[in-house]
Amino acid sequence: MKELVLKKFAEVFGDAEGAKAYFAPGRVNMIGEHTDYNGGHVFPCALTIGTYGVARKRADKKLRFYSMNFEKLGVIESSLEDLKPYPEADWTNYPKGVMWAFEQKGMELPCGMDLLLNGNIPNGSGLSSSASVEVLTGFILRDFFGFDVTNQDLALIGQFAENKFNKVNCGIMDQFAIAMGKAGNAIFLDTATLEYEYAPIKLENAKIVIACSNKKRGLGDSKYNERRSECETALAELRQVVRIESLGELDEETFEKFASIIKSDVRRKRAKHAVYENQRTVRAVAALRANDVKLFGELMNASHVSLRDDYEVTGIELDTLVEEAWKVEGVIGSRMTGAGFGGCTVSIVKDEAIDTFIAQVGKAYEEKIGYAADFYVVEIGDGPVIL
């Protein structure tokens, strides 16, 4: 891939002299969905698919962007002196947002750059292509200009850019998983404190399989911000009777004791998901440590049910993929992953069942939904690197 992106860079920008190639992964969250902005735990891992970039400093303040995923758009020009979001060139808002965020945090960019990207994360899949681009951009800026920032800082800067520049009220999970990825491990992250530990994913004779629904969704205009505000209101109601900073601080018993203080049934369901999902995540990681992959799979299944019934972010596409997965012998667990309303499911499937799983679930999905899903057998990879 390095040769391919360097060759394309030379083609688009005249030559590749002085250009460097980079990679940042995508991520999948194994369990702990919609808990990250509720002060709970998440359990994501970086993937070996992600975003490749080639970048070169310029002598001026100009920015030139090119994406091999959106070739029809051609080269999109901008400038460090005019860093603001443009709705019509929306993919460039991610790298520009990070450049803007660096400057907001007092790190002035001395010159512009030519930047070419090529992602092999399916577009709109919910495997965090936007966060991958953000972390990649921050990683390039650090390498180019020697800024004193850690990988964890890169995650926080990426989140800041997405929240303030792109106006998507996301939590920290995506950027953190990508910036801090470690091959063979998922990251058990407490989003309230940013305390984390690596937990090895040992799946004997089984693999992680991602099914992409191919239903496109836009995060900013989805119900994501609505869910977030429902949880914030529920938290404010609960705080009248219990001293907490986030829903992630509650266990199931305490929640049930005070749930009636939440005035709306809908908000009560949203808060219940946040509390129960957080506890499921803690239990799932403990199960993995005890080599109880079966229990981990059961908790994945329960997570999907909660996202479907209490949080209501699944939709017919994701429900079909998961419900068909549950019918296949050799599936240890399956759930939607990401923000929902389209995107992907993640399943743990025994090696001998993978072909059957892809054929059977794929056939049922196409018959019911009218178009095909795509399947990826994935490996857990490292964080961003210079190629």
C-alpha positions in Angstrom: 0.0 0.0 0.0 2.9 2.4 0.7 4.1 2.2 -2.9 0.6 2.7 -4.2 -0.1 5.8 -2.2 3.4 7.3 -2.9 2.9 6.7 -6.6 -0.6 8.3 -6.5 0.8 11.3 -4.6 3.4 11.8 -7.3 0.7 11.6 -10.0 -1.6 14.1 -8.2 1.0 16.6 -6.9 3.7 16.4 -9.6 6.3 14.3 -7.7 6.8 12.6 -4.4 10.1 14.2 -3.4 10.2 15.0 0.3 6.9 13.2 0.9 6.4 10.7 3.8 3.8 7.9 4.2 1.8 7.1 7.3 -0.9 4.8 8.6 -3.6 5.1 11.3 -6.0 2.2 12.0 -9.7 2.0 12.2 -11.3 0.6 15.3 -14.1 -1.7 16.4 -15.7 -1.7 19.8 -16.2 -5.2 21.2 -18.6 -4.1 23.9 -19.6 -0.9 25.8 -21.7 1.1 23.3 -22.9 4.7 24.0 -21.2 4.5 27.4 -18.2 6.7 26.5 -20.0 10.0 26.8 -21.9 8.7 29.9 -18.7 8.3 31.9 -18.6 4.5 31.5 -16.2 1.9 30.3 -15.5 0.9 26.7 -13.6 -2.0 25.2 -12.4 -1.1 21.7 -9.4 -2.4 19.7 -7.5 -1.0 16.7 -7.7 -2.9 13.4 -5.2 -3.6 10.7 -7.5 -1.8 8.2 -7.4 2.0 8.4 -6.2 5.2 6.7 -3.0 5.6 4.7 -1.7 9.1 4.2 1.2 10.7 2.3 2.1 14.2 3.3 4.7 16.9 2.3 5.4 20.3 3.8 4.8 23.3 1.5 6.7 26.6 1.4 3.5 28.6 1.9 0.3 28.4 4.0 -1.6 26.6 1.3 -3.3 23.2 2.0 -4.0 20.8 -0.8 -6.1 17.7 -0.1 -6.8 14.6 -2.2 -8.6 11.4 -1.3 -8.4 8.2 -3.3 -11.8 7.3 -1.8 -13.4 10.4 -3.3 -11.4 10.9 -6.6 -14.3 12.6 -8.3 -13.7 15.6 -6.0 -10.2 16.0 -7.3 -7.7 18.2 -5.4 -9.4 20.4 -2.8 -7.5 23.6 -1.9 -7.7 25.5 1.3 -5.3 27.5 3.5 -4.1 27.6 7.1 -5.3 31.2 7.1 -8.9 30.1 6.4 -9.5 27.1 8.6 -13.3 26.7 8.7 -15.6 23.9 7.9 -17.0 23.7 4.4 -20.1 21.6 4.0 -19.5 20.7 0.4 -16.0 19.3 0.9 -16.9 17.5 4.0 -14.1 14.9 4.2 -11.4 17.7 4.4 -13.1 19.0 7.5 -11.5 16.2 9.5 -7.9 17.0 8.7 -8.6 20.8 8.8 -10.4 20.4 12.1 -7.2 18.8 13.7 -5.0 21.6 12.2 -7.4 24.1 13.7 -7.4 22.3 17.1 -3.6 22.3 17.2 -3.6 26.1 16.7 -6.4 26.5 19.2 -4.1 24.8 21.7 -1.3 27.1 21.1 0.7 25.0 18.5 1.1 27.2 15.5 1.6 25.4 12.2 4.5 27.2 10.4 3.5 26.0 6.9 0.8 24.2 4.9 1.0 20.8 3.3 -0.1 18.6 0.4 -2.0 15.6 1.9 -3.2 12.5 0.1 -5.4 9.9 1.9 -6.5 6.4 1.0 -8.7 4.5 3.5 -9.5 0.8 3.3 -12.2 1.2 6.1 -15.6 1.0 4.4 -17.1 4.5 4.1 -19.9 5.1 6.6 -19.3 1.7 8.2 -19.0 2.9 11.8 -15.5 1.7 12.1 -14.3 5.2 12.7 -12.9 6.4 9.5 -13.3 10.0 10.7 -11.4 9.4 13.9 -8.7 7.5 11.9 -8.2 10.6 9.7 -8.1 12.8 12.8 -5.4 10.8 14.6 -3.5 10.4 11.3 -3.4 14.1 10.8 -2.3 14.8 14.3 0.4 12.2 14.0 1.7 13.8 10.8 1.7 17.3 12.4 3.7 16.0 15.4 6.2 14.3 13.1 6.5 17.4 10.8 6.7 20.1 13.4 8.1 18.3 16.5 5.1 19.2 18.8 5.4 17.9 22.3 2.2 15.8 22.4 1.7 12.1 23.3 -0.5 9.7 21.5 -3.1 10.2 24.2 -2.9 14.0 23.5 -3.5 13.2 19.8 -6.7 11.4 20.8 -8.0 14.3 22.9 -7.1 16.8 20.1 -9.0 14.7 17.6 -12.0 14.6 19.9 -11.8 18.3 20.4 -11.7 18.9 16.7 -14.7 16.6 16.1 -16.7 18.3 18.9 -15.9 21.9 18.2 -15.0 22.1 14.5 -17.3 19.4 13.0 -20.0 19.8 15.7 -20.3 16.1 16.4 -20.7 15.6 20.1 -18.6 12.4 20.2 -17.0 10.8 23.2 -13.3 9.9 23.5 -13.4 6.2 22.6 -12.8 6.2 18.8 -9.8 8.5 18.9 -8.3 6.8 22.0 -8.6 3.3 20.6 -6.9 4.4 17.3 -4.1 6.5 18.9 -3.4 3.9 21.6 -3.9 0.7 19.7 -1.8 -2.4 20.5 -1.7 -5.5 18.4 -3.5 -8.5 19.9 -5.1 -6.4 22.6 -8.3 -4.4 23.2 -8.3 -1.4 25.5 -10.3 -1.4 28.7 -10.9 2.3 29.1 -12.6 4.2 31.8 -13.9 7.2 29.9 -14.5 9.2 33.0 -10.8 9.2 34.2 -9.0 8.0 31.0 -7.4 5.2 33.1 -6.9 2.3 30.8 -5.3 -1.1 30.6 -4.6 -3.5 27.7 -6.4 -6.8 27.8 -5.2 -9.6 25.4 -7.9 -10.9 23.1 -7.2 -14.6 23.1 -9.7 -16.3 20.8 -8.7 -19.9 20.3 -10.0 -21.2 17.0 -12.2 -18.2 16.5 -12.0 -14.8 14.7 -13.6 -11.4 14.8 -15.9 -10.9 11.8 -17.3 -7.5 10.9 -20.4 -7.3 8.8 -21.0 -3.9 7.2 -24.7 -3.2 6.6 -23.9 -0.8 3.7 -26.6 1.5 5.0 -24.9 4.9 5.0 -25.4 7.2 8.0 -24.2 10.7 8.9 -23.2 11.1 12.5 -23.9 14.8 12.9 -27.4 14.6 11.5 -28.2 11.2 13.1 -30.0 10.8 16.4 -26.6 10.6 18.1 -26.7 14.1 19.6 -30.4 13.5 20.6 -29.5 10.3 22.6 -26.7 12.2 24.3 -28.9 15.0 25.4 -31.6 12.5 26.7 -28.9 10.9 28.9 -27.7 14.3 30.1 -31.3 15.2 31.1 -31.8 11.8 32.9 -28.5 12.4 34.7 -29.6 15.9 35.9 -32.8 14.3 37.2 -31.0 11.5 39.0 -28.6 14.0 40.6 -31.5 15.5 42.6 -31.4 12.3 44.7 -28.0 10.7 44.3 -24.5 12.2 44.2 -23.0 11.3 40.9 -21.0 12.9 38.1 -22.1 10.5 35.4 -24.4 7.6 34.7 -21.3 5.4 34.6 -21.0 5.7 38.4 -24.2 3.8 39.0 -24.6 0.0 39.3 -27.9 -1.7 38.3 -29.3 -1.9 41.8 -28.8 1.8 42.6 -30.2 2.8 39.2 -33.4 0.7 39.8 -33.8 2.2 43.3 -33.9 5.8 41.9 -35.1 5.3 38.3 -38.6 6.6 39.0 -37.1 10.1 39.5 -36.6 10.2 35.7 -39.8 11.8 34.5 -40.0 10.3 31.0 -40.2 6.6 30.0 -37.9 7.2 27.0 -35.2 8.9 29.1 -35.4 6.2 31.7 -34.8 3.5 29.0 -31.8 5.5 27.7 -30.3 5.9 31.1 -30.9 2.2 31.9 -28.9 1.2 28.8 -26.0 3.4 29.8 -25.9 2.0 33.3 -26.4 -1.7 32.4 -24.1 -1.6 29.4 -21.3 -0.2 31.5 -21.7 -3.0 34.0 -21.8 -5.6 31.1 -18.5 -4.2 29.8 -16.8 -4.6 33.2 -18.1 -8.2 33.4 -17.1 -8.9 29.8 -13.5 -7.9 30.4 -13.4 -10.0 33.6 -14.8 -13.0 31.6 -12.1 -12.6 28.9 -9.4 -12.5 31.6 -10.8 -15.8 32.9 -10.7 -17.2 29.4 -14.5 -17.4 29.4 -15.2 -16.5 25.8 -18.6 -18.0 26.0 -19.7 -15.6 28.7 -18.1 -12.7 26.7 -20.3 -13.7 23.7 -23.4 -13.8 25.8 -22.7 -10.3 27.1 -22.2 -9.1 23.5 -25.7 -10.5 22.7 -27.3 -8.8 25.7 -25.6 -5.6 24.6 -27.3 -5.7 21.2 -30.7 -6.4 22.8 -30.3 -3.3 25.1 -29.2 -1.2 22.1 -32.2 -2.4 20.2 -34.9 -2.1 22.9 -33.7 0.6 25.4 -31.4 2.8 23.4 -33.2 2.2 20.0 -30.2 2.8 17.8 -30.1 -0.4 15.7 -32.7 -0.4 12.9 -33.8 -3.2 10.6 -30.4 -3.6 8.9 -28.3 -4.2 12.0 -31.0 -6.2 13.7 -31.2 -8.5 10.7 -27.4 -9.0 10.6 -27.3 -9.8 14.3 -30.5 -12.0 14.5 -29.3 -14.0 11.5 -25.8 -14.3 13.1 -27.4 -15.8 16.3 -28.9 -18.6 14.2 -25.5 -19.8 12.9 -23.9 -22.6 14.9 -20.4 -21.5 15.9 -21.2 -17.9 16.5 -20.1 -17.1 20.1 -21.6 -13.6 20.2 -22.8 -10.9 17.8 -23.9 -7.2 18.3 -24.1 -3.9 16.5 -21.0 -1.7 17.0 -20.5 2.0 16.6 -23.2 4.7 16.9 -25.9 2.7 15.2 -28.5 3.5 12.6 -26.4 1.7 10.0 -22.8 0.8 10.1 -21.5 -2.6 11.3 -22.0 -5.6 13.5 -19.1 -7.4 15.2 -19.2 -11.1 15.8 -16.9 -13.7 17.3 -17.1 -16.8 15.1 -15.4 -20.2 15.4 -13.0 -20.8 12.5 -14.9 -23.7 11.1 -18.1 -21.7 10.9 -16.8 -18.5 9.2 -17.6 -19.5 5.6 -21.1 -20.7 6.6 -21.6 -17.5 8.7 -20.8 -15.2 5.7 -22.9 -17.2 3.2 -25.9 -17.7 5.5 -26.1 -14.3 7.0 -25.2 -12.6 3.7 -28.0 -14.5 1.9 -30.7 -13.8 4.5 -29.7 -10.1 4.7 -29.8 -9.5 0.9 -33.2 -11.3 0.7 -34.7 -9.2 3.5 -33.0 -5.8 2.9 -32.6 -5.8 -0.9 -28.9 -5.2 -1.1 -25.8 -7.0 0.0 -23.7 -6.7 3.2 -19.9 -6.9 3.2 -17.9 -9.1 5.5 -14.4 -8.6 6.9 -12.4 -11.1 9.0 -10.2 -8.7 10.9 -7.0 -8.7 13.0 -6.3 -6.5 15.9 -3.5 -4.1 15.1 -1.3 -1.3 16.5 -1.8 2.5 16.6 -0.5 5.1 14.1 2.9 4.5 12.4 5.3 6.0 9.9 5.5 3.6 7.0 
